[in-house]
Amino acid sequence: MNRVLKTAVLSLFVFVFVLLTPSVTAQAEEEYSAAEFGVSFSQDGFEQKISWHQREDARHYSWIFAPSEEIASSMGRDAQNIRYLTLPYSLMGKEVYLYSNTSAPFYLDGTEMTDGGRTVLAEGVHTLVTGQERYTLTVRYTSDMPTIYIDTQSGSLDRIYEDKANKESAFFTLVEDGKVTFSEELDYIKGRGNFSWTSVPKKSFSIKFIEDTSVLGLDAAEKFCLLANYIDMSLLKNDMIFSLAEDMGLDFTPQSAMTEVYINSEYMGCYSFMEKVEVSPARVDITPLEQLTAQANKGVDITKSDLMGTRDVYAHTQYGSMKWADIKNNPYDITGGYLLELELAERYVDAVCGFVTDYGQTVAISYPEYATKAQVEYISDWYQQFEQAVISDDGRNSQGKHYSEYIDVESLAKMFVLQEFAKNLDAGLTSFYLYKDTDGLLTAGAIWDMDSTLGREFERFGDNMSDPENLWAANSRLVGEGIETNYTILALLWRHGDFRAEVIKQWNENLSPKLDSFMAEYRIEWKKIEKSLYSERSRWVGAKLTDSQLTQWCSDAFAETEDFVRLRKEYISRVYNENSWFVTYSANGAQGVVTDGNLYSEGEQATVKENWYKSGEAAFLGWNTAADGSGEAYNPGDVITVSEDITLYAQWDRTAAVQGEQGFMAKIISIIKRIFG
């Protein structure tokens, strides 16, 4: 056999050998992954296990938090022999039973232990040796707060993690001050959320009891949420802003309580146990239209009705379309109640029933979930008449009705000013609810999903959400292909002077006076959960971080929130005053909306906006302070000094040969008019 052939045969042999033989690293990983350790305990007759865990590698999620460079650079996966054991406060100083998956003795800090051995685990770093494996084990205890234990029927969350629609029965136990205060079977636990479900490691869950149940002082109901608050470094923004909303008088604000959660012996972290936004006497208490519809169709399961209308994946692009359930009979009165959610275009496909307005707003009908065609037509027509009115320059629709004939202005002003103060990323865009009761007006509520607030590091449309000194809700736009020049309902309302006056009133008389006590309460709640905060942040974002880095990161986040609240209050108080001026844009016979939501102080400069109006084949010539073009002319990008309220009217030339909205002839005509007046 020649040398070349021998070399080839040898190489093949080596390749096959390597392929079939596990590497030392792979063997080590298998050995480490096979190791298991934890504690078991009994409290008030309740027996439970808690297993050790590893920390989540946060490298892939650092963009959510935008941490400092030195913290970001330290992120990565912990070594395989680093483990954490997070125990509830009620076990501190108490004996627990140790367990492992080996029958051989193991050593904790040099002391030989056996499976089932008892000890008191001190908080801090320990050394654990089992067989040939040596681990660094950090024991942490949570803050003194209620602890929820959930055990699924399968003993795993694998199926739930596969799809958030998957449900599994489970058992729910609540322990407070070392005592079992509630223990009950769950009809199911399932995943919840949109972005949070697909994009972050710590998941939120929905749970349903078999019958109406009161837990942690919340009103009795079947369904509750466990909110993870992953993107909020303080974990408190939802709870605190909801409390503020209730103090302001916003109806049907969900109630909540901070808890520690363990699922299937695994430490999951700190969660908000929260009421679900739904129509019921204990939640959004309006006329039960779906129940009445079911009664009008006796013997028929309306939830199994055929689903009709425009409902493909491109339905959100079909302006003026609807989707409904093919239900034969309607109750006598279908004017209420409805619970609507203004939703992102891309999520509209998930709604059972809903409509897309002529302006491109996607509206999911949260209740009744199964709505008849007549019901969808009714509420769609009501909303679109309101939308048409608020889009117009004078606030009136084609029937001459003012937008205030369709909405409860005070409630929308309260919601607006709260969203503006908090600078909520999703203000008027998603998780934004409106309800309409029988013979009533569209009313704002319930508030929801406020974790992306109070200074979150995120940029949209060139605005950094952490900047306290600009107006956000007043300028907020829809997100989605082809609609990013369309404004949210909040920005559309802000265009009207009477609505702005109500918002400013709500700020001065309602919200602003509450902010000092709000921040003081925030500090108190922070201290209550501080130990839990560090434990849970270590669990989900702490891999490769030192304790000092993690502590500093969390402390910095709270300090930044305090600064944001103080600076935001100062800024809004400054611009919401009688000496602030507004620049209004008028379509002057065209379609669409152009608005500048900012308020300008005396002598401040405003940059003239681009044109987003549509006027058939007419060419846009520029802006003018007079509708007939006899005033001062401006082009997009010009700078104007503001010393009073200004209205800029779009100027159109319907005879120019148009090459796009800024056609060549239109530009020439505009230049000539500016030169020769």
N, C-alpha and C positions, 0 to 999 in steps of 0.2 A: 504494500500500500504506500503510495507516494506521500510526501510530506504534506501537500495541500489537502489531500483526502483525509489524512490522519487529523489534521487541524480542524477540518470541518466536522468530522465525527465527534471529536472531543468537545468542540464548541456546542454542538447539538446536545451532547450528554450533560454538559454543565447547565445549559439553558433549561432542560427538562428537570434536572435536579433542583435548581433554584425555584422553578415554577411549582414543583410539588412539595417543597420543604418550607414550612412556616419560618418566617424570619424571627430573630431573637426579639425584635421590637414588637412584632405581631403577637408572639407568645406572651411577652410582658404585658401588652395591652389586654390580652385575654385574661391573664391572671388578675390584673387590677380590676377589670370589669366584673370578674367573678366574685370579687370581695364584696361583702355586705356587712353593714354594722348599723346599729341603732339602739334605741331604748324602747322599752314598753313600760306602761304605768297604769294605775287604776285611780280614778278620781270619782268619788261619790257613786261607786258601782260601775262606772264607765271605764272600759278597758280599751287601750289604743296603743298603736306602735307609731314611732316617728323614726324614719330612716335618715341616714346622712345624705348629703348631696354635694354636687360640685357647683361651681359658679358659672353663670352664663358668659360666654365669650361675647363681649359687647362691641367688638370691632365693627361688625356689620350694622350696628345701630347707633354708632357715635354721631352720625349726621342728624339724628333726631334730637339729641341733647346739645350738640355743638359745644362740647367741653373744651377746656383750654388745651393747647397743643401738648403740654407735658403729660396731661392725663390721657389724651388720645393716643400718644405715642407709647404709653405703657400698657395699652390694652392688648389682649391676646388670650390664649387658652392657658389655664392653670396646668401645672404638672399633674400627671395622673395620680400621684401619691398625696395630693392636697385635698382634704375633705372638710366639710362644714356640717355642724349639727345645730339646728336652730330650734330651741325649745320654748314653749309658752311660759310667760311670767309666773303662772301659778305653780310651776314645777321648781322654781328657784329655791335651793336649799332643801329640797325634798329628795328622798331616796327613789331611784328609778332602777329598773331591771335592764341589764345590758343583754343584747343578743347579737349573734353573728351567724354566718352561714357555715361555720366550721365547728366540728366537735372538739378540735384540739384547743388547748389553752391559748389565750391571747393575753397580751400585756398592755396595760394602760398606765403610762408614766412609770414603767418598770415594775408595776405590781401585777402579779399573775391573776387573771380573772377567768371565769368560765361562763359559758352561755347560761343566762338566767341569774348571774351574779348581781348583787345589789351594790349601788354606790351613789354618792351625791356628786354630781358633775359640776365642778366649778366653771364659771365663765372664764374663757381664755384659751390658750393654746396648749394642746396635749399631744403626747406621742403614743401612737397605737401600733403595736407589732403583732401580726398574725402570720404564723408560718414564716415564710421568707420575705413577707411584705412588711414595709414600714411606712406608716402614714403620719402626716401632720394633721391633727384634728383640731379645728377651732370650734369651740362651743359658744354659742350666743343665746341670750334670752331676749324675748320680745318685751315691749312695753306692757303695762297693765291694762289690757283691753279684752273685750269678749273674743273668744276663740271658737271658730266654726270647724267642725270635722265632717267631711263628706266621704263616704265610702260607696263607690259604685258597685253595681251588681257583679261586673266582670273583674273588679279589682284593678282596673286599668283605665286610662283616658285615651288609649290608642284609637279607638273607633270614633270618639268625639273629635279628636284632633284631625282625623281623616276628612271630616266635613262638618262644618258648624251646624248643619241641619240634623245631624245624627243625634239621637236622644238615647239616654240610658237611665234606668231606674237606679235609685241610690238611697242611702240613709243619711240623715242630717242630724247632727248633735251640736248643741250650743252649750259651752261651758263659760260661766262667769264667776269670778272670784273662787275658782276651784270647785264650783258646784255645777252640776248639770241642771240647767234651767229650762231646757227644751230638747226633746228628742222625737223625731218624727220621720216617717218614710217620705221620700220624694217621688212624685209621679215621674219626674225626669230631671236630668241636668243636661244642658247642651251648650254649645258655643254661642257667642254673640259678638257683634261688632262688624265693621267693614274693614277700614284700614287697619285697625288694631288687631283684627283676627288674622289677617294675611301678612302683616309686616313687622310684628314685634313678637318676642318670645313669650312674654307673660300674657296669657289670654284672659279675657273676660268670659263670664258664663251667665246663662239664664237658668233659673231653677223654678220648678213648679211643684207646689204641694198638692196633695190629693184633694184638699178642701181649703176654704179660706182659713188663714192662719195668721196670728199676730206674733211677730218676732221682734225683739229688741225695741219694743214700744211703738213700732210702726203699725199703722192701721191694718186690720186683717184683710188678706187677699191671698190668692193662690200663687201668683207669679211675682218673683223678685229678681233683681240683677246683682251679680257680684262684679263690680267694676274694678279693673286692674289698675287704672290710672298710670300706666307705664310711662307715658311721655311726660308726665308731670313729676319733676324731681322732688316736689314737696308732698305729693300724694293727696293734697288737701284742696286743690282748686275747685273741683266739682262740688264737694261738700260745702265749702265756704261761700262760693258764689250762689249756690242754691239757697243757702241761708239768707244771703243778702237779698235775693229775689223775693223770698217770702216776706222779709221785712218791708220791701218796697210795695207789697200788695199785688204781686203777680199771681194769678190764680193757678191752682193745681200744681204748685211746685213740689216735686218729689222729695220725700223725706229719706234720710239715710243715717247710717251709723258706721264708724270705722271698726274693722274687725281684723283678726288674724285668721288665715285659712290654711287648713291642711286637707289635702285630698289623697285618699289611698295611702296614708302614712307619709306623704311627701309634703314638705313645707313649700307652700305656694306664695306666701308673702302677705302683705297688708292690702285689704280690699275694702271698698265701700259697699256695704250691704244696702241696697237702694230699691225704692219702689220703682216699678216699671211704668212707663208712660202708656196708659191704656184707659179705655172708657169703662168705668165702673163707679159705683157709689163712693168707694174709698179713694178713687184716683181722679180721673177727669169725669166729673159728675154731670153728665149731660144726658139728654133723651137717648135711651138705648135703641137706636134705629135698627140695628141688625137684629136684635131680639124681636122687635115688632115686625120686621120683615119675615122672620122665621115663623111667627105666629100667623101671618097672612098667607103662608104657604104650608099649612099643616100637612104632615105626612111626607114632606120633602126635606131632604138634607141639603140645604142651600150651599153648604161648603163643597158639595160635589157637583155643583152646576157647571155647565160648559162655560169656558172663559172666552169672551168675544172681544171684538174690536182690534185695534192696532197694537200688537204686543210682540213683535219680533225684536231682535237685538238693535234695530235701527229705529224703533218706535219713537225714541226721544228726539229724532230729527224731523218727525212728522208734526209740524206745528198745527194746532187746532184738532189733534186726534184725541181719542178716548179709548179706554178699555174697561169692560164691565163683566159681570157675571150674568148668565142667561137665566134670570129668575123671573117667573111669570107674574106674580102678584106683588103689589106695593101696599104698604099701610096707607091709611087715609091722608096723613100729613107727612110729607117727606122734606120739610124745611129744616129738619134737625133730628138727631145730632150727628155732626160730622167732625172728625179729627183729621186734619190734613198735615202732611209733612212736606215742606219744600225740600227737594232732594237734588243731588247731583245728577246730571243727565245720564251718566254711565250706570247709575244704580236704579234708574227708573224701570229697567227690565225686571227687577225683582219684585216690584209691586204687583199685587193681584189685580187691583183696580186703580185707576188714576186718569190723569189727562195731561196734555201738553198745551200750554197756552199759545196764542198767536204770537206772543213775544219770545217764546222759546223756553219758558219756565216749566220744568217738569214737577208735577204735583202727585205724590203718592197719597191715596186715600187710606190712611191707617185704620179708620173706622167710618162706616162699616167696611170690614175687610172684603166682604162679598157684597158689593153694591149692585143694584139693578141699573139697567140702562137709564131709566128715568131719574134715578138718584144721581148718577154721574152727570147726566145732562144738567140737572138742577144746580148742583154745587159748582160744576165747571162754568156754567153761565154766570153764576153769582160772582165767582172769582174773576172771571174775565171782564165783566162789566166794571168791577173795582179796578182791575189792572189797566183797562182802557182809560179810566178816569185819572188814575195817578200818573200815567204816561203823558197825558195832555198837559199843555202849558198852564191851563187855568184850573186843572183839577177836576174837570167835568168830562163825562163820556158823551157819546153821540146821542144819548137820550136826554142830555142836559143834567144828569145826576152827578152830584159831587161825591168824591171818594169817601167822605165821612158818612154817607148813607149806606155804606157797605161794611165798614170796619169800626171797631171800638177804638177811637183815636187815642184815648188815654192809655189803654193797655199796650198798644203798639209803640207809643212814646216811651213808656216804661221799659219795654223790652229793648227798644232801640238804644236808649241811653245806657242801659246795663251792658249791652253788647259792645257799644262804643267805648265805654270806660275800660272794660276788660280786654278790649282789642282782640275779640274772638276771631280766630282764623276763619271759622265757618259761619260768621254772622250773616244770617239771611240766605245762606247757601245750602246747608244741609243740617239735619237734626234741628230744624226750625219748624215749630208746631203752631198751627192756628186751629181753633175750634169754632164751630157754629152750632148753637143750640136752636131748638124750635123757635121760629119767628125771630131769631136773634141776629146779631151782627158777627162778622168774623172777628175773633178776639185772640190776642197773643197768649200762648201758653200751651203746654207746660214747657218750662225751660229745660234744656238737655245738652249734654256733651260740652262741658266748659273746661276741659283739661288743657286745651290749646289756647290758653289765655294768659294775661298778666305778664307779658314779656317773653313769650316763647321765641327762641331763635329760629326764625323761618322767614323766607322771603317769597312774596307773591306780588306779581305785577309791579316789581321794583320797589316794593315797600317792605322793610324789615319789621316784622311783628314786634321785635323787642324795642323799637324806637317809640318812646312815650309821647313824642311831640309831632304827631300828625293825626288827621282824622281818617279812620279806616271804614267803619260801617257806612259813613256818609259817601264814600267813594267805592264801595265794594261792588265787584262784578261777578257774573256767573263764570263758571269754569267748564270748559268743554269745547270741542271742535265746532267752530262757526258761531259761537255765542259769547266769545270773550269781549265783545264790544257791547254786550247787554248788561245792564245793571241789576243788582238784587232789588227785592222789593223795598228794603230799607233805604237804599240810595235813591230809589224813585220817590219815596215818600219825603225824604229830606229836601227835595227840590222845592217843596211848597212852603211858603212862609208861615202859614198857620200851623203846619205840623212842626216846623222848626221851633216855633214859639212854645208849643206844648212840650217838646223835648227839653228845651232850656229851662222851662218851669219845673219839670220833673228832676232835672239835675240840681237846680238851686234849692228846691223845697223838699226833695225826697231822697235822692241818692247821695249827693255830696255831704250832707250833714252826718250820714251814717258811716263814712269811710274811716274816720279815726277809730271808732269803736270796732269796726270791721278788722282793721289791721291789728288792734290789740287782741282781739279774739283769735286771730290767725296765729299770733305768737303763743298764746295759751295752748291752742290745739297742737301746734308744732312741738311744744315741750312734752305734751302728753304722749305723742307717738314717736319721739326722737329715737329711742332705742330700736323700735320696730322699723323705723325708716332706714337706719343704717343696716339692720339685718336684711331687710328685703332688698335694698339697693345692692348690697353685697351679693345677694342671691342672683339677681337678674342682670346687673351691669358691672359687677365688681371683679371679674376675672383679671388677674395680674395687677390689680390695684392694691396698694397698701392701705391699711386702715386709716392712716393719716390722710392719704390722698382722697379716699372715699368720704371721710368726714368733712374734709375741706370742700370737696365738690358739693355735697349736700348743703353745707352751711352757706357757701357762696350762692347757691341757687335760692335759698331763702332770703338772703340779703338783697339779691338782685330783684326778687319779687317785692320786697319792702320798698326799695328805691323806685321801682316801676310804679307802684301804687301812689307814692308821694308825688313823683314827677308828673304822672298822668293826671292826678287831681289838680295840680297847679296849672298844667297846660289847658285842660278843658275849662277850668274856671276862668282862665284868661281869655279864651276865644269865645266862650258862651256869654258874651256881655253885649250891652247896647251899642258899644263902639265897634262892633265887628260887622263887616259888610260881606255881601254874597254876590257872586257873579253867576247870573242866570243865562242859559243858552236857549234860544227859541228856534224851533224847527221852521217857523215862518212858512207853513203850508206843506212841509215835507213829513216823512214818517221816521220814527225812531226816537232815540234819546241821546243827547249829549249833555253832560252835567259836570260841573266842578263843585264837589261837595265841601270844599274848604271855606272857612271863615277867615276874612282878612281884616287885620287891624288898620287903623288910619295910616295911609302912606305906604302900606305894604304892596309889593309887586306880585301880580299874577301872570302866569304864562298862558296865552290864549290857546285853547284846546284844538286838537285835530277835529275834522268833521266826520261824524259817523252817521249823519242823517242820510236818508235815501229819498230822492225826488224824481223818480222815473228816469228819463233821459236828460233832465235838466242838469246843467253844469254848475257846480258849486264855485262861487266867485270869491267867497270870503265872509267875514263877519262885519256887522255894522251896528252902531248903537241905535239906529232907527230902522223900523221894519221896511220902510220904502227906500232905504239906502242913502238917505240924505244926511245921516249923522257921521260920526267918526268911523273910519274903516280900519279893520284889522285883519291880518292873515294868521293862520296857525303858527305858533312859535313866537309871535310878537309878545312883548312885555308891556303890561298895562298897569299903571299906578292906581290903586283903589282908594278912593276917599268917600265912596257912597255905594249903595247897591247899583249894580250895572246889569243891564240886559243886552246881550249880543244876539242879533238876529241873523240867521243864515240868509245869504244872498244867492239867488239862483238866476241863471240865464237859460231860458228854455229854447233859445234859437241857436246856441253855439253847437258846433259839431263836437260831440263828446268822444273823447278817447279815455274812458275811465272817468271816475268822479273828479279827477284833477286834470281834465283834458287840456291839450295844448292851447286851443282857442280860449278856453276858460281862463287859463293863466294869463294870456295876452290881454284879454278884456279886463281882468282884475288889475293888472299893472297899469293899463291906460287910465282906468277910473281913479286909481290912487294918485297918478301924476296930475291929472287934469280936474280932479274933483268931480 
